[in-house]
Amino acid sequence: MAELEKAFLEIEGGAKVPCLYNPETLSVGRRNNWTSNPMPGKGVPTLQYAGATSGWMRLDLVFDTTSDGTPVSVHTGKILGLMDVDPNLPGSDETSNNVRPPTLTFHWGDLHSFVAVVQDLKLTFTYFSSSGVPLRARMLLELRQYEESHAFGPQNPTSGTPKPHRTHRVLPGETLDRISARYYGNATRWRMLADANGLQDPLAVRPGTILDIPRLEN
């Protein structure tokens, strides 16, 4: 039997926040903006592309600690904390109010989200111990795309559904051959990663870089 893949959030800097249970539902959306210039006496105007908006991902997460009796808030609090400003992030400057919460990426098996921030979070505690300790909770989490990304690849022309696409955030000390060994089981495929990401010098890949991980053809 295949081992169950557990979902987790990878936080800017490399820390991971596990999901106790995999999402019950997961939805992704994007939107393009179009404008028109209606003219009196004219028919339907031609639309003009006016740019795209950030994509979003919505997750329905369940947390349950009834098996050991520990407060479920220990786990939900880690995700709540991702909405707080972190002055220690690169480029932060409290004197000029240039601070922000951290970015993150959602991972579940081969599915990896775009680099995102927590846009909205709704937390409901649904079960308590006799002494009032919260033991079960449901969290509706909305992530908003932070920067340009191809995390979901091209659309499938037959379904219009985004095709999951693997990405990898480079950690300190990682090299392309090590990343190749992780995803392909073969360190010599590093050149495929270099070509897919337009890297002229594979030794100069920087920590924090988001790499596309192309799939091998069957």
C-alpha positions in Angstrom: 0.0 0.0 0.0 1.3 3.4 -0.9 2.3 5.7 1.9 -0.2 8.5 2.6 1.2 11.9 1.5 0.6 14.5 4.1 0.1 18.2 3.1 2.1 21.0 4.6 2.9 24.7 4.3 6.4 25.7 3.6 7.1 29.0 5.1 9.5 31.7 3.7 12.9 30.7 5.1 12.3 26.9 4.8 10.3 26.1 8.0 7.4 23.7 7.5 3.9 23.7 9.2 2.2 20.3 8.8 -1.5 19.9 8.2 -2.8 17.3 10.7 -5.2 16.1 8.1 -5.2 16.6 4.3 -7.7 19.1 3.0 -11.3 18.1 2.6 -11.6 20.5 -0.3 -9.2 22.5 -2.4 -10.0 25.1 -5.0 -7.9 27.4 -7.2 -8.9 30.4 -9.1 -7.6 33.1 -11.5 -9.1 36.1 -13.2 -8.3 38.2 -16.3 -9.6 41.7 -16.6 -11.1 43.0 -19.8 -12.3 46.4 -20.8 -14.6 47.7 -23.6 -15.5 51.0 -25.0 -19.3 51.0 -26.0 -20.2 53.5 -28.6 -23.8 54.8 -29.2 -25.3 53.2 -32.3 -22.6 50.5 -32.4 -22.9 46.8 -31.8 -20.9 44.7 -29.3 -17.5 46.3 -28.7 -14.3 44.4 -29.0 -12.8 43.6 -25.6 -9.3 44.7 -24.7 -7.1 42.7 -22.3 -6.4 44.8 -19.2 -4.1 42.4 -17.3 -4.5 39.7 -14.7 -5.2 39.6 -11.0 -3.5 37.4 -8.5 -4.5 33.8 -8.3 -6.0 32.3 -5.1 -6.2 28.9 -3.4 -8.9 28.0 -0.8 -8.3 25.1 1.6 -10.7 23.5 4.0 -8.6 22.0 6.8 -9.6 19.9 9.8 -7.5 19.7 13.0 -8.2 17.1 15.7 -6.3 16.3 18.9 -8.9 14.1 20.7 -6.4 11.2 20.6 -3.9 12.8 23.0 -6.0 15.6 24.6 -3.6 18.4 23.8 -5.1 21.8 22.8 -5.8 21.9 19.1 -4.9 25.6 19.2 -1.2 24.5 19.4 -1.5 23.6 15.7 -4.0 26.2 14.5 -1.9 28.9 16.2 1.0 28.2 13.9 -1.1 29.1 10.9 -2.7 32.1 12.5 0.8 33.4 13.1 1.4 33.5 9.4 -0.8 36.6 9.3 1.5 38.5 11.6 4.2 40.9 10.4 7.7 39.5 10.6 10.3 42.3 10.8 13.1 39.8 10.4 12.3 39.0 6.8 14.8 40.0 4.1 14.2 43.6 3.0 12.2 44.5 6.0 12.7 48.0 7.5 10.5 49.0 10.5 11.6 52.6 10.4 10.0 53.0 7.0 7.0 50.7 7.7 8.3 48.3 5.0 7.3 45.1 6.8 5.0 42.3 5.9 3.9 38.7 6.9 5.9 35.8 5.4 5.2 34.2 2.1 4.4 30.4 1.9 3.8 27.6 -0.5 1.3 24.8 0.0 2.6 21.3 -0.8 0.6 18.0 -1.1 2.3 15.2 -2.9 3.2 16.4 -6.4 0.9 19.5 -6.1 2.6 22.7 -5.2 0.9 26.1 -5.0 2.3 29.4 -6.2 4.2 31.5 -3.7 1.4 33.0 -1.6 0.4 34.9 1.5 -2.5 34.3 3.8 -5.3 36.5 2.5 -8.1 35.3 4.8 -8.6 32.8 7.6 -11.7 31.6 9.4 -11.2 29.3 12.3 -14.1 27.5 14.1 -13.5 25.3 17.2 -16.1 22.5 17.0 -15.3 20.2 19.9 -14.1 20.8 23.5 -13.1 18.6 26.4 -15.2 18.7 29.6 -12.7 21.2 31.0 -13.0 23.5 28.0 -9.9 22.6 26.1 -10.4 22.9 22.3 -9.8 19.5 20.7 -11.2 19.9 17.2 -11.3 22.8 14.7 -12.1 23.6 11.2 -10.1 26.2 9.3 -11.1 27.9 6.0 -7.8 29.2 4.6 -7.5 31.5 1.5 -4.1 32.0 0.0 -3.3 34.8 -2.4 -0.7 34.7 -5.1 2.3 36.8 -4.1 4.3 37.0 -7.3 4.4 35.7 -10.9 4.4 31.9 -11.0 3.8 28.9 -13.2 3.1 26.6 -10.3 0.0 25.1 -12.0 1.4 24.9 -15.5 -0.7 25.3 -18.7 -4.4 24.5 -18.7 -5.7 21.1 -20.0 -7.6 22.0 -23.2 -10.1 19.3 -22.6 -11.1 20.2 -19.1 -9.9 23.8 -18.5 -8.6 22.6 -15.1 -5.1 23.7 -14.0 -2.6 20.9 -14.2 -0.6 20.4 -11.1 3.1 21.3 -11.7 6.0 20.7 -9.3 8.1 23.5 -8.0 10.9 23.6 -5.5 12.2 26.5 -3.3 16.0 26.2 -3.1 17.3 25.9 0.4 20.8 27.0 1.7 23.4 24.5 0.6 21.3 22.8 -2.1 22.7 22.3 -5.6 21.0 21.3 -8.8 22.4 17.7 -8.7 21.0 17.2 -5.2 17.6 18.6 -6.2 17.7 16.3 -9.3 18.4 13.3 -7.1 15.5 14.2 -4.9 12.9 14.4 -7.6 14.3 12.1 -10.3 16.4 9.6 -8.2 19.3 10.5 -10.5 21.7 13.4 -9.8 22.9 13.5 -13.4 19.6 14.9 -14.6 20.5 18.4 -13.2 20.9 19.7 -16.7 17.2 19.2 -17.3 16.5 21.5 -14.3 19.0 24.1 -15.6 17.5 24.2 -19.1 13.9 24.3 -17.7 14.8 27.3 -15.5 17.1 29.2 -17.9 20.1 28.8 -15.6 23.4 29.7 -17.3 25.5 28.8 -14.2 24.0 25.9 -12.4 26.4 26.4 -9.5 25.1 29.9 -8.8 21.5 29.0 -8.0 20.5 31.1 -4.9 18.6 30.0 -1.8 15.0 31.1 -2.1 14.9 30.6 -5.9 11.7 28.9 -7.1 12.6 26.2 -9.6 10.2 24.5 -12.0 10.6 20.7 -11.8 9.6 19.3 -15.2 8.1 15.9 -15.3 9.9 13.0 -17.1 8.2 11.6 -20.1 6.9 8.1 -19.7 
